[in-house]
Amino acid sequence: MPESPIRKLVPFAEGAKKRGVHVHHLNIGQPDIHTPEIALNAVRNYPEKVIAYSHSAGMLSLREKLVDYYRTVNIDISADEIIVGAGASEALLFAFQSIMDPGDEVIIPEPFYANYNGFATNAGINIVPIFSSIETGFALPPIEDFEKNITSKTKAILVCNPNNPTGYLYSKDELETLRLLAKKHDLYLIADEVYREFTYDGKQHFSCMHLKGIENNVILIDSVSKRYSACGVRIGWMVSKNKELMAIAMKFAQARLSPPTFGQIAAEAAVDTPEEYFDEVIKEYIARRNTVVKGINGIKDAYCPNPEGAFYVVAKLPIDDSDRFCQWLLEDFSYENQTVMLAPASGFYSTKGRGKDEVRISYVLNVVDLNKSIAVLDEALKVYPGRTN
Amino acid sequence: MPESPIRKLVPFAEGAKKRGVHVHHLNIGQPDIHTPEIALNAVRNYPEKVIAYSHSAGMLSLREKLVDYYRTVNIDISADEIIVGAGASEALLFAFQSIMDPGDEVIIPEPFYANYNGFATNAGINIVPIFSSIETGFALPPIEDFEKNITSKTKAILVCNPNNPTGYLYSKDELETLRLLAKKHDLYLIADEVYREFTYDGKQHFSCMHLKGIENNVILIDSVSKRYSACGVRIGWMVSKNKELMAIAMKFAQARLSPPTFGQIAAEAAVDTPEEYFDEVIKEYIARRNTVVKGINGIKDAYCPNPEGAFYVVAKLPIDDSDRFCQWLLEDFSYENQTVMLAPASGFYSTKGRGKDEVRISYVLNVVDLNKSIAVLDEALKVYPGRTN
């Protein structure tokens, strides 16, 4: 089981705090946005006297509510095409285990969400990374790069859309390219769309479920964690129209009995969150993204693309080694008694050596704190001993 | 992933209900006992505005509360010797994955909890069953039977105590025997003690954590599901004093981020459930067990031991095939418009052909319904076409 590069930094962050230094946490995907009241109230008012096992696929009423939700984003599915898990984490693990045998391969554009490594290890499968570049803003790599990495062991392609860690929002055209590839080689196309609602600059999200003619090859991974700022309820799910696949996934679901009941109650109610909640959240995230992108690009020799989704950016900095730099920020640096905790991008690349001059910044803090963080980073880069130019 | 024999019966139970037949569910481990109010209130009054990820090992306040709980049963551990999972299911999976590589073996007395098969498949390991007999009330099999099945691939012995499905409560002497064996061969001794509080006839539970001199080999699996009738909160945990093992298990825990927050809130509060709650629950379960044991033994050619724990019995019936019998009960039989749903014991044996004349009965219904169920079973056995004598 691989160690997360962020986890390794935790003791250093604790050290900084012990020295009285304020640490701005730009390293995590835990939003500071409030969970909708409607979700919290549903749990507060849950009338049952026995907190019993639910259906292994998740409560039917939750799955029916999700069907309603998907209708609002033009996705037409039924309740038996959903299996609810303890977070998208478990749902993706079910998907991996259901479609692959140990030793099989899934192709993923890198940088990618570091926890995919854990799920792959858990399922005994291998991730084959395809390089995507900061120069293109982390757009989908050329399809030839996918094609030349397809072997007899390749079973699936996985994209996270909008992307963690890059914030990149894949276009309809890019999804169509993947559709052709998946169809040609009869591969599964897995799309992790947990950040679906977080798209900016008027851009619309195009879902893998909107693709025509490869319905049996598509697996959608989704969650309430980010959408409703409810990471702790641990409710995610997989969606597929492939009945055979869903029957196999159900056995994995049954083996662990059921997903958490309280979380399902919160998730079901959350679907009724009023539109205004999102309007405000999106407005806030756009302001935050703009702050970070403008801030980073204002730092000498630093570069940050302007991604249109999620709440992350991957930025390029004039540094020798992002792991060392992120540790140094916590261990040896402070400015006006503050420092920042960033995620070294190396942890999001499967190919050794990549991401050494990149960091992931999660803009999960308010604009004031983000501006302070940028100022701290600017000062830090002026004195970092491993600065490259 | 193996199919549970109980799941296969579900469509037939639904069929019976559609025909207007009342089905007494003696097939499940879902108690009808109320979840303690103190646990429900903690969730109702949870003040946080953001339902965030918790610590991957579980909230520190929960783990500290569990340390307090264990002190009351003479088990001395610290909070960092606990990793909380989404139910004992996930905790046991963490344990399997942390101590075994694919292809390794764990020895388990059979009949055993059928879901162990799923966790083993999930971890890519093999279960080696050791036969325990209804003649001895499913006591620990002779230690020679364990010893002759130990190979270079054997990494652990697993017992469920009190046992699901047999209700058998292992004695201190039996645990000491296992201790010697585990020490001699340097094996892990995993004890699933989720039914710890459910012991009858004045018998005391002896925990694997009470064993001296093999502290680094012992793994305790525990849960609030049965203890506080809170199966749906999905909170279980593993306990071990082996620091190296816990460091590996933590990586699996981190890979799935965190256990469910609301469930942890309920679990933490549940530890303060007043003693009287258990006094009443235990009194109720003793009455139920007595009803079932006396009832079964009053049926011609049927036999049921008198187990001292959990809320299950495995009974021997004059039948050709328990899978067929249990299906027939739902599909073709009713008495006064009622029938019973039982778990075929075949599903609890790993060795093919065993358990064909045995069923598991969960006494999770009240005494009145249990008496009705016994009457139904009695009538059914009079007319079942596959009756053996």
Interface residues (C-beta under 8 A of the other chain):
Chain A: M1 P2 E3 S4 R7 Q30 P31 D32 I33 H34 T35 A39 L40 V43 R44 N45 Y46 K49 V50 I51 A52 Y53 S54 A86 G87 S89 E90 L93 Q97 P102 N115 N117 G118 F119 T121 N122 G124 S229 A230 C231 G232 V233 R234 I248 K251 F252 Q254 A255 R256 L257 S258 P259 P260 T261 F262 G263 A266
Chain B: M1 P2 E3 S4 R7 Q30 P31 D32 I33 H34 T35 A39 L40 V43 R44 N45 Y46 K49 V50 I51 A52 Y53 S54 A86 G87 S89 E90 L93 Q97 P102 N115 N117 G118 F119 T121 N122 G124 S229 A230 C231 G232 V233 R234 I248 K251 F252 Q254 A255 R256 L257 S258 P259 P260 T261 F262 G263 A266
